Structures are given as C-alpha cells and as structure tokens.
Amino acid sequence: MLMLRKPYLLYLGDATLKSDCKTAFGLHDWCGADVIGEWSLPAASVSVGAPRLSPAQAAAQGAGSIVVGVAPTGGVLPDHWQDDLEAALHAGLDVVSGLHTRLTAFPRLVRALQAKGVAATFRATGQTGIMIAGSGIAVDALVADFLAGAAEALSPDNAPGHWDVIEGQGSLFHPAYAAVTLGLLHGSQPDAIVLCHAPERLTIEDYPDYPIPSLREVIDVYLQAGRLTNRDVRCVGISINSSTLDEAGWRDYRIRLERELGLAVCDPMRGGVDRLAAALVAE
C-alpha cells in the first residue's frame, strides 16, 4: 500500500491538451483541499486554475509532494522535465508519478531521492485515485497473475453495513486494457457496480474501429463477467461525464437514460451522487 505526502503541487510539464492532464484535473476537482498550487514549463498552455508556485515556493508553504499531473499516450516521462523534478526533490518534496516510465530510470533523480454517515472507504486502484486517497494499489502495474489477488487484498471482508467503494479501471470493451478491468472485477467481487460513461464517446478513445455498444449490452457483459466470483452482483446506476452537454441537454439525457435502463443516473460533478447512494442503500 502506497502512502503519499500531502498537500500536492501539481506538475503540468509542457502540456497543451487538457485531455492529457486528467490526473491534475482529477486531483483539483476531487481533493482540491489537498492541492496547494501548480507548476509547469513556459511552453505549457493548460492550467487547472490553481496558484502558480515554484517547487521551492510550494515547499515553503507546506507542500509534501509534487505530482506529475500529465498522462500522455504511452505514459513516457520526457527527459526535459527532469530539471523541474530535481528542483522539487532538492526543495524537500517527494516526486509522485503515475507514468509508465519509472523514476529510477533517471540517474539524476535516483541520486536526489536517496538524499531526502454510511460507513464507506474509497479503495484506489489507479494512479490518480491513489493520489486523491493517499493510499491504494496501482493495479495496471501488476503482473497479470497477481491482479485479482491484489484487488481482493485491497477490499477484504468488512463490517456489515460498511461499503468499500472500489475505483474502476479501463473497460471490458477496450482492446488494450480489458485484462486489467477483468482482473479487478474478479478480485474485488463487487456486490454492486456503477457504470461510467461519456455520452459523446461513440468509439473507444484512440481506437476508432472499436465502437462502444449500447449501455444495456455493456451492463449485461459486466454482470456476466462479475458473476464468476459473485453470483449476486448487480448494477445500481450510471455515472455520466456530462461536461459536453448544456443544462437542458443533460436533463433530457438523464431522464431518457433512467427510463431506458430503469437505473439511477447522475453526474457527480453536476448534482452529486445522491441518486446512486439512495439506489445502493435501498437494495
């Protein structure tokens, strides 16, 4: 289990696409009280709206870690980011990176590192989730044979009435990441699942030849896979990223989806999750 030092300074490198900065935006949106500021190279054009602080300034204000908030396709950490990360280490910050390039691959950084109501618990399974929660297991970094076991260890039997809210990863319909999703689903043995969807997405991102099936078909496939380790698994609702819809469009879409599927539908950033919580507790 990883334990991270908060608050965070978000590092945006030289990012020019908001979609590459999902980690930074996720932290800013979901644990804003733990974000002290942001830092980036001059070429960057993306900002999450946090105060601009250098690593030294952030450390002086009590920051514990600098978080690489960019997740570009391929997950490679560019060499030219090393100056900023090394400066953060010298300022006394931990460097937190969820990219596929391990920090130990950079000798400069290795030298610097060696020198310094309803009971519920969020169980983080990915890099952003771990940074939000402060602990968890990055399941996509595990050997495949151990993935289900790690998911089970992350969410052991708990007290009656206590819910472990397990962070989902990938999709059973993703040609590259379905194995991670399946291992997480089998190992965590969920009693209930919540399907996450963005209405404007018609195909898997970066895989235009892989269309997303109807949500009813998606739910059926998830439940069929989940029944291998929990025969009573059920879907209790849909969580929607409605950021591309205006208020009227979101209202109409939510009502139509609730009628079509007979399930609670919400956008956590646009009205909260009361509908999902009520559906979960009512079961």
C-alpha positions as CSV (number, residue, x, y, z in Angstrom):
1,M,0.0,0.0,0.0
2,L,1.4,3.4,-1.0
3,M,1.2,6.3,1.4
4,L,1.6,9.8,-0.1
5,R,2.6,13.1,1.5
6,K,0.0,15.9,1.0
7,P,-0.6,18.7,0.1
8,Y,0.3,18.4,-3.6
9,L,2.0,20.7,-6.1
10,L,0.6,19.7,-9.5
11,Y,3.2,19.5,-12.3
12,L,1.8,20.1,-15.9
13,G,5.1,19.8,-17.8
14,D,4.6,21.4,-21.2
15,A,1.1,20.0,-21.7
16,T,-1.1,21.6,-24.4
17,L,-4.1,19.3,-24.2
18,K,-6.5,19.2,-21.3
19,S,-7.2,15.5,-22.0
20,D,-3.5,14.7,-21.3
21,C,-3.9,16.3,-17.8
22,K,-6.6,14.1,-16.4
23,T,-4.6,13.4,-13.3
24,A,-4.1,17.0,-12.5
25,F,-7.8,17.9,-13.1
26,G,-8.9,14.8,-11.1
27,L,-6.9,15.9,-8.1
28,H,-8.0,19.5,-8.4
29,D,-11.7,18.5,-8.7
30,W,-11.9,15.7,-6.2
31,C,-9.4,16.7,-3.4
32,G,-8.9,20.4,-4.0
33,A,-8.1,21.0,-0.4
34,D,-5.0,18.9,-0.9
35,V,-3.8,20.9,-3.9
36,I,-1.6,23.8,-2.9
37,G,-0.7,25.0,-6.4
38,E,0.6,24.1,-9.9
39,W,3.8,24.4,-11.8
40,S,4.7,24.0,-15.5
41,L,7.2,24.8,-18.2
42,P,6.8,28.0,-20.2
43,A,5.5,26.1,-23.2
44,A,2.5,24.7,-21.3
45,S,-0.9,26.1,-22.2
46,V,-3.0,24.0,-19.8
47,S,-3.9,25.2,-16.3
48,V,-6.3,23.7,-13.6
49,G,-6.7,27.2,-12.1
50,A,-4.5,26.6,-9.0
51,P,-2.0,29.2,-7.8
52,R,1.3,29.1,-9.7
53,L,4.1,28.2,-7.3
54,S,7.6,27.0,-7.9
55,P,8.7,23.8,-6.1
56,A,10.6,25.9,-3.6
57,Q,7.6,28.2,-3.0
58,A,5.3,25.2,-2.6
59,A,7.7,23.6,-0.2
60,A,7.9,26.8,1.9
61,Q,4.1,26.8,2.1
62,G,4.0,23.2,3.4
63,A,3.6,21.0,0.3
64,G,4.7,17.4,0.7
65,S,4.8,16.1,-2.9
66,I,5.0,17.3,-6.5
67,V,2.6,15.2,-8.6
68,V,3.1,14.6,-12.3
69,G,-0.4,15.5,-13.4
70,V,0.1,14.7,-17.1
71,A,-0.7,11.3,-18.6
72,P,0.2,11.4,-22.3
73,T,-0.4,8.4,-24.6
74,G,2.3,5.9,-23.9
75,G,2.9,7.1,-20.4
76,V,6.5,8.2,-21.1
77,L,8.1,10.9,-18.8
78,P,10.1,13.3,-21.0
79,D,13.8,13.9,-20.3
80,H,13.3,17.7,-20.3
81,W,11.1,17.5,-17.2
82,Q,14.0,16.3,-15.1
83,D,15.2,19.8,-14.1
84,D,11.9,20.7,-12.5
85,L,11.5,17.4,-10.7
86,E,15.1,17.5,-9.5
87,A,14.4,21.0,-8.2
88,A,11.4,19.7,-6.3
89,L,13.4,17.0,-4.7
90,H,16.1,19.5,-3.6
91,A,13.3,21.6,-2.1
92,G,12.3,18.7,0.0
93,L,9.2,17.4,-1.9
94,D,8.5,13.8,-2.8
95,V,8.0,13.2,-6.5
96,V,4.8,11.3,-7.4
97,S,4.5,9.9,-10.9
98,G,1.9,7.5,-12.3
99,L,3.6,7.3,-15.7
100,H,4.9,4.0,-17.1
101,T,8.4,5.4,-17.0
102,R,9.8,4.6,-13.6
103,L,11.6,7.5,-11.8
104,T,14.5,5.1,-11.1
105,A,15.2,5.1,-14.8
106,F,16.7,8.7,-14.4
107,P,20.0,8.6,-12.5
108,R,19.8,12.3,-11.6
109,L,16.5,11.7,-9.8
110,V,17.7,8.5,-8.1
111,R,20.7,10.4,-6.5
112,A,18.3,13.1,-5.3
113,L,15.8,10.6,-3.9
114,Q,18.5,8.9,-1.9
115,A,19.5,12.2,-0.4
116,K,15.8,13.1,1.2
117,G,-22.8,8.7,7.6
118,V,-22.8,5.4,5.9
119,A,-19.5,3.8,6.6
120,A,-17.6,3.8,3.4
121,T,-14.0,3.7,2.3
122,F,-12.6,4.7,-1.1
123,R,-10.2,1.9,-2.4
124,A,-7.9,3.4,-5.0
125,T,-6.7,1.2,-7.8
126,G,-5.1,3.7,-10.2
127,Q,-2.5,6.4,-10.1
128,T,-4.9,9.3,-9.8
129,G,-7.1,7.6,-7.3
130,I,-4.1,6.8,-5.1
131,M,-3.1,10.5,-5.2
132,I,-6.6,11.5,-4.2
133,A,-7.0,8.9,-1.4
134,G,-3.3,8.9,-0.3
135,S,-3.1,5.1,-0.5
136,G,-4.1,2.2,-2.7
137,I,-2.7,-0.2,-5.3
138,A,-2.0,0.7,-8.9
139,V,-3.4,-2.5,-10.5
140,D,-2.2,-1.7,-14.0
141,A,1.4,-2.0,-12.8
142,L,1.0,-5.6,-11.6
143,V,1.9,-8.9,-13.1
144,A,-1.3,-10.3,-14.6
145,D,-1.4,-13.4,-12.5
146,F,-1.4,-11.3,-9.3
147,L,-4.0,-8.7,-10.3
148,A,-7.1,-10.4,-9.0
149,G,-5.4,-11.3,-5.7
150,A,-4.3,-7.7,-5.3
151,A,-7.8,-6.4,-5.9
152,E,-9.1,-8.9,-3.3
153,A,-6.4,-7.8,-0.8
154,L,-7.4,-4.2,-1.3
155,S,-11.0,-4.9,-0.4
156,P,-11.2,-7.7,2.2
157,D,-14.4,-8.6,4.1
158,N,-15.6,-5.6,6.0
159,A,-18.1,-5.0,8.8
160,P,-21.8,-5.4,7.9
161,G,-23.1,-2.1,6.6
162,H,-19.7,-0.8,5.5
163,W,-19.2,-0.2,1.8
164,D,-15.8,-0.2,0.2
165,V,-16.0,2.0,-2.9
166,I,-13.6,0.4,-5.4
167,E,-12.2,2.6,-8.2
168,G,-12.8,1.1,-11.6
169,Q,-10.1,0.9,-14.3
170,G,-10.4,0.6,-18.1
171,S,-13.2,-1.2,-19.8
172,L,-14.1,-4.7,-20.7
173,F,-14.5,-3.4,-24.3
174,H,-11.1,-1.9,-24.5
175,P,-8.8,-3.9,-26.8
176,A,-5.7,-2.9,-24.7
177,Y,-6.9,-2.6,-21.1
178,A,-9.7,-5.1,-20.8
179,A,-7.5,-7.6,-18.9
180,V,-7.0,-5.0,-16.1
181,T,-10.7,-4.4,-15.9
182,L,-11.5,-8.2,-15.7
183,G,-8.9,-8.9,-13.0
184,L,-10.1,-6.0,-10.9
185,L,-13.8,-7.2,-11.3
186,H,-13.0,-10.8,-10.4
187,G,-10.7,-10.0,-7.5
188,S,-12.9,-7.3,-5.8
189,Q,-16.0,-9.5,-6.1
190,P,-18.4,-6.5,-6.0
191,D,-21.9,-6.7,-4.7
192,A,-22.8,-3.7,-6.8
193,I,-21.3,-1.9,-9.8
194,V,-21.7,1.6,-11.2
195,L,-21.2,2.1,-15.0
196,C,-19.3,5.2,-16.0
197,H,-19.8,6.7,-19.4
198,A,-19.3,9.9,-21.5
199,P,-22.3,10.3,-23.9
200,E,-20.2,11.9,-26.7
201,R,-17.9,8.9,-27.0
202,L,-19.1,6.5,-29.7
203,T,-15.8,4.6,-30.0
204,I,-13.0,3.6,-27.6
205,E,-10.7,6.6,-27.3
206,D,-7.7,6.2,-29.7
207,Y,-9.3,3.1,-31.2
208,P,-11.8,4.4,-33.8
209,D,-12.5,0.9,-35.1
210,Y,-13.9,-0.3,-31.8
211,P,-17.5,1.1,-31.3
212,I,-19.0,1.3,-27.8
213,P,-22.0,-1.0,-27.6
214,S,-25.3,0.1,-26.1
215,L,-25.2,0.7,-22.4
216,R,-27.7,-2.2,-21.8
217,E,-25.3,-4.5,-23.6
218,V,-22.3,-3.1,-21.7
219,I,-24.1,-3.7,-18.3
220,D,-25.1,-7.3,-19.3
221,V,-21.5,-8.1,-20.2
222,Y,-20.1,-6.7,-16.9
223,L,-22.7,-8.6,-14.9
224,Q,-22.0,-11.8,-16.7
225,A,-18.2,-11.4,-16.0
226,G,-18.8,-10.4,-12.4
227,R,-20.9,-13.5,-11.6
228,L,-17.8,-15.7,-11.8
229,T,-16.8,-14.6,-8.3
230,N,-20.1,-13.0,-7.0
231,R,-23.3,-14.5,-8.4
232,D,-25.4,-11.7,-6.8
233,V,-23.6,-8.8,-8.4
234,R,-25.9,-6.1,-9.7
235,C,-25.7,-2.7,-11.4
236,V,-27.2,0.1,-9.3
237,G,-26.7,3.1,-11.6
238,I,-24.9,5.1,-14.2
239,S,-22.3,7.8,-13.6
240,I,-22.1,10.2,-16.5
241,N,-19.5,12.8,-17.5
242,S,-21.9,15.3,-19.0
243,S,-19.4,18.1,-19.5
244,T,-20.2,18.3,-23.2
245,L,-23.9,18.9,-22.6
246,D,-25.7,22.1,-21.6
247,E,-28.2,22.1,-18.7
248,A,-31.2,21.2,-20.9
249,G,-29.3,18.6,-22.8
250,W,-28.0,16.9,-19.6
251,R,-31.5,16.9,-18.1
252,D,-33.1,15.3,-21.2
253,Y,-30.3,12.8,-21.5
254,R,-30.5,11.8,-17.8
255,I,-34.3,11.4,-17.9
256,R,-34.1,9.3,-21.2
257,L,-31.4,7.1,-19.8
258,E,-33.2,6.5,-16.5
259,R,-36.4,5.5,-18.4
260,E,-34.5,3.3,-20.8
261,L,-32.4,1.4,-18.2
262,G,-34.5,1.7,-15.1
263,L,-31.5,2.8,-13.1
264,A,-30.3,5.9,-11.2
265,V,-28.3,8.2,-13.4
266,C,-26.1,11.1,-12.1
267,D,-23.1,13.3,-12.9
268,P,-21.0,13.6,-9.6
269,M,-19.7,17.0,-10.8
270,R,-23.2,18.2,-11.6
271,G,-25.6,17.5,-8.8
272,G,-23.7,15.0,-6.7
273,V,-24.3,11.2,-6.3
274,D,-27.5,11.2,-4.1
275,R,-29.3,9.1,-6.7
276,L,-26.6,6.4,-6.7
277,A,-26.3,6.4,-2.9
278,A,-30.0,6.0,-2.5
279,A,-30.1,3.2,-5.0
280,L,-27.2,1.4,-3.3
281,V,-28.7,1.7,0.2
282,A,-32.2,0.7,-0.9
283,E,-31.0,-2.7,-2.3
